């Protein structure tokens, strides 16, 4: 173990909790954190995928892994699980998201409720419960996965995008509140990522700036502790600057709709 890995383990260990861990970015976080010597608590809805990932990480890294198949839209189950965990959790990664596609008039109310619960209510609950012992210990970290779709209105994924904006703003505020208490908070404002749930257009071509999950994860972990937000990938940082700083708001929304109108 090199010195940087040892420092990371002391600051953010011994346990990391990853919500939305079964595949894609969540699985990449699990791999990267196991490689940094952390023990893992993995949470996701699909038990088979979660179990396979946990077995693979145990075999390759020799670290302790606990997995919990849990629907993150069930607030009572989330509260019960967190209350039952008798572990020193030094890092929380909230990667789970609910992202139905469709114009607002066509989205069922139940889907809107799930967006609010999974993307907003559950991360708030986890952060509130798990940050308290971090503050008491004077160390720890929180990572919220957000999205470039949340920097302006995003037609056809409007409510999902709004929930991602919430997570970015929340992380920025908590970054300032908690940094003097030695708890690091970071929002990863990601662009398109090659995951099984990747939102793609009808022609199935990668969007400009599309990254692999591990690229997103490594840049995020390298930034943790030094900034309130990170946007992995130089193209995505440039796009964020153009869309949020240079273009009129109406133009940015129209451009976003050009990118989302063919989502299926």
VMD Tcl script that draws the C-alpha trace (Angstrom):
set ca {
  {0.00 0.00 0.00}
  {1.51 3.35 -1.06}
  {1.40 6.47 1.08}
  {-1.50 8.10 -0.81}
  {-3.62 4.98 -0.44}
  {-2.77 4.75 3.26}
  {-3.78 8.39 3.81}
  {-7.04 7.85 1.91}
  {-7.83 4.78 4.03}
  {-7.22 6.63 7.28}
  {-9.31 9.62 6.24}
  {-12.26 7.82 4.62}
  {-12.14 4.32 6.11}
  {-12.47 1.78 7.35}
  {-15.88 1.27 5.72}
  {-17.42 2.87 2.63}
  {-21.15 2.68 1.94}
  {-22.15 2.75 -1.73}
  {-25.82 3.13 -2.64}
  {-26.67 2.07 -6.17}
  {-23.67 -0.24 -6.24}
  {-24.65 -3.17 -8.44}
  {-23.34 -2.01 -11.82}
  {-22.01 0.92 -13.82}
  {-20.65 3.82 -11.78}
  {-21.60 2.19 -8.48}
  {-19.66 -0.96 -9.32}
  {-16.71 1.18 -10.45}
  {-16.74 3.03 -7.11}
  {-16.80 -0.33 -5.34}
  {-13.79 -1.53 -7.31}
  {-11.82 1.69 -6.81}
  {-12.50 1.90 -3.08}
  {-11.66 -1.77 -2.50}
  {-8.40 -1.08 -4.32}
  {-7.73 1.70 -1.83}
  {-8.11 -0.72 1.06}
  {-11.62 0.16 2.24}
  {-14.20 -2.36 3.42}
  {-17.49 -2.07 1.58}
  {-21.20 -1.92 2.35}
  {-23.00 -2.28 -0.97}
  {-26.66 -1.39 -1.42}
  {-28.77 -1.91 -4.51}
  {-32.14 -3.29 -5.53}
  {-31.05 -6.24 -7.70}
  {-29.81 -9.00 -5.42}
  {-28.16 -11.20 -8.07}
  {-26.01 -8.44 -9.53}
  {-25.09 -7.20 -6.07}
  {-24.10 -10.67 -4.87}
  {-21.96 -11.31 -7.94}
  {-20.15 -7.99 -7.51}
  {-19.50 -8.63 -3.82}
  {-18.08 -12.10 -4.51}
  {-15.83 -10.74 -7.25}
  {-14.45 -7.94 -5.06}
  {-13.81 -10.30 -2.14}
  {-11.94 -12.69 -4.42}
  {-9.76 -10.06 -6.10}
  {-9.12 -7.62 -3.24}
  {-9.47 -9.76 -0.13}
  {-11.49 -7.08 1.58}
  {-14.65 -7.40 3.65}
  {-17.85 -6.76 1.72}
  {-21.41 -6.69 3.02}
  {-24.27 -6.46 0.54}
  {-27.89 -5.47 1.13}
  {-30.58 -5.88 -1.51}
  {-32.82 -2.92 -0.80}
  {-35.29 -0.76 -2.67}
  {-34.07 2.79 -2.03}
  {-37.58 4.13 -2.64}
  {-38.63 2.46 0.63}
  {-37.71 5.02 3.26}
  {-38.60 2.80 6.20}
  {-36.29 0.03 4.97}
  {-33.47 2.54 4.47}
  {-33.89 3.90 8.00}
  {-33.93 0.41 9.49}
  {-30.80 -0.62 7.60}
  {-28.82 2.46 8.58}
  {-29.86 2.07 12.20}
  {-28.71 -1.55 12.19}
  {-25.25 -0.91 10.77}
  {-22.67 -1.23 13.53}
  {-19.74 -0.03 11.44}
  {-17.46 2.99 11.30}
  {-18.52 4.34 7.93}
  {-16.04 6.92 6.73}
  {-17.30 7.44 3.19}
  {-20.79 7.54 1.69}
  {-21.30 7.40 -2.07}
  {-24.86 7.99 -3.24}
  {-25.01 6.84 -6.84}
  {-28.60 5.57 -7.02}
  {-31.06 7.44 -9.21}
  {-34.50 7.00 -10.67}
  {-34.71 8.45 -14.18}
  {-37.89 7.81 -16.18}
  {-37.90 9.28 -19.66}
  {-40.86 11.20 -21.03}
  {-42.42 14.60 -21.27}
  {-43.87 15.74 -17.95}
  {-47.49 15.49 -19.14}
  {-46.96 11.80 -19.86}
  {-45.02 10.78 -16.73}
  {-47.16 8.85 -14.21}
  {-47.42 10.42 -10.78}
  {-45.89 7.31 -9.20}
  {-42.73 7.87 -11.25}
  {-42.56 11.46 -10.02}
  {-42.88 10.22 -6.43}
  {-40.05 7.74 -6.99}
  {-37.80 10.48 -8.38}
  {-38.36 12.53 -5.24}
  {-37.82 9.56 -2.92}
  {-34.80 7.92 -4.56}
  {-33.01 11.04 -5.81}
  {-33.72 13.49 -3.01}
  {-35.31 12.06 0.14}
  {-33.12 8.96 0.54}
  {-29.77 10.71 0.04}
  {-30.87 13.37 2.54}
  {-31.74 10.65 5.03}
  {-28.43 8.85 4.55}
  {-26.36 12.01 4.75}
  {-28.13 13.20 7.90}
  {-27.78 9.87 9.69}
  {-24.24 9.01 8.58}
  {-22.61 12.44 8.72}
  {-23.22 12.78 12.46}
  {-20.63 10.15 13.50}
  {-18.24 11.55 10.87}
  {-18.51 14.97 12.49}
  {-17.94 13.43 15.92}
  {-14.82 11.62 14.68}
  {-13.56 14.65 12.78}
  {-13.11 12.83 9.47}
  {-15.08 11.39 6.59}
  {-16.45 12.04 3.14}
  {-19.71 12.21 1.19}
  {-20.04 11.92 -2.60}
  {-23.30 12.66 -4.42}
  {-23.62 11.71 -8.07}
  {-25.21 14.54 -10.03}
  {-25.54 15.31 -13.73}
  {-24.91 17.95 -16.38}
  {-28.62 17.66 -17.14}
  {-29.19 19.54 -13.88}
  {-27.41 22.77 -14.84}
  {-30.38 23.97 -16.90}
  {-33.90 22.84 -17.72}
  {-33.80 19.50 -19.53}
  {-36.99 18.65 -21.43}
  {-38.10 15.01 -21.43}
  {-36.12 14.37 -18.22}
  {-37.24 17.57 -16.49}
  {-37.95 16.19 -13.01}
  {-34.87 13.94 -12.96}
  {-32.71 16.90 -14.00}
  {-34.25 19.07 -11.28}
  {-33.43 16.40 -8.70}
  {-29.82 16.31 -9.86}
  {-29.64 20.10 -9.53}
  {-30.85 19.67 -5.94}
  {-27.98 17.27 -5.22}
  {-25.38 19.63 -6.66}
  {-26.61 22.59 -4.65}
  {-26.92 20.47 -1.51}
  {-23.34 19.23 -1.87}
  {-22.02 22.76 -2.38}
  {-23.70 23.99 0.79}
  {-22.59 21.01 2.85}
  {-19.06 21.31 1.47}
  {-18.82 24.75 3.10}
  {-20.60 23.75 6.31}
  {-18.63 20.57 6.99}
  {-15.13 21.29 5.69}
  {-14.01 22.97 8.93}
  {-15.22 19.82 10.70}
  {-12.92 17.74 8.42}
  {-15.78 16.07 6.55}
  {-15.40 16.40 2.78}
  {-18.46 16.71 0.53}
  {-18.39 16.51 -3.26}
  {-20.93 16.44 -6.08}
  {-19.84 14.68 -9.25}
  {-21.62 16.56 -12.06}
  {-21.21 13.89 -14.71}
  {-21.95 13.92 -18.40}
  {-22.80 10.81 -20.38}
  {-21.31 7.61 -18.94}
  {-21.22 4.16 -20.57}
  {-23.36 2.21 -18.12}
  {-26.15 -0.35 -18.58}
  {-28.64 2.42 -17.78}
  {-26.98 4.95 -20.10}
  {-29.60 7.24 -21.61}
  {-28.96 7.03 -25.32}
  {-30.63 8.37 -28.44}
  {-32.37 6.31 -31.06}
  {-29.22 6.05 -33.19}
  {-27.37 4.55 -30.18}
  {-24.23 6.60 -30.76}
  {-22.21 7.88 -27.82}
  {-22.85 11.50 -26.96}
  {-19.80 13.77 -27.20}
  {-17.66 13.47 -24.09}
  {-19.00 10.06 -23.06}
  {-16.74 8.41 -20.47}
  {-16.27 4.96 -19.00}
  {-17.41 4.57 -15.36}
  {-13.91 4.09 -13.97}
  {-12.73 7.35 -15.57}
  {-15.56 9.18 -13.79}
  {-14.82 7.48 -10.49}
  {-11.07 8.08 -10.48}
  {-11.40 11.79 -11.27}
  {-14.07 12.08 -8.58}
  {-11.96 10.40 -5.90}
  {-8.93 12.50 -6.87}
  {-11.02 15.67 -6.37}
  {-12.59 14.66 -3.05}
  {-11.39 17.06 -0.37}
  {-10.30 19.85 -2.71}
  {-13.52 21.21 -4.28}
  {-17.31 21.13 -3.85}
  {-18.00 19.83 -7.38}
  {-16.20 18.00 -10.15}
  {-17.15 17.45 -13.78}
  {-15.05 14.58 -15.14}
  {-13.70 14.93 -18.68}
  {-12.31 18.01 -20.41}
  {-15.09 18.05 -23.04}
  {-17.75 17.95 -20.33}
  {-16.10 20.78 -18.39}
  {-16.04 22.88 -21.56}
  {-19.69 22.07 -22.31}
  {-20.68 22.99 -18.76}
  {-18.91 26.34 -19.07}
  {-20.63 27.12 -22.37}
  {-24.09 26.03 -21.25}
  {-24.03 27.68 -17.82}
  {-21.90 30.78 -18.38}
  {-21.97 31.90 -22.01}
  {-25.30 30.95 -23.55}
  {-28.61 32.65 -22.79}
  {-30.78 30.39 -20.65}
  {-33.40 29.87 -23.37}
  {-30.72 28.79 -25.84}
  {-29.20 26.33 -23.37}
  {-32.61 24.73 -22.77}
  {-33.24 24.38 -26.51}
  {-29.84 22.77 -27.00}
  {-30.54 20.37 -24.16}
  {-33.85 19.41 -25.77}
  {-32.05 18.64 -29.02}
  {-29.99 16.16 -27.02}
  {-32.89 14.61 -25.08}
  {-35.79 14.55 -27.54}
  {-34.77 11.16 -28.99}
  {-34.21 9.46 -25.64}
  {-36.16 6.25 -25.32}
}
mol new
graphics top color blue
foreach p $ca { graphics top sphere $p radius 0.5 }
foreach p [lrange $ca 0 end-1] q [lrange $ca 1 end] { graphics top cylinder $p $q radius 0.2 }
display resetview
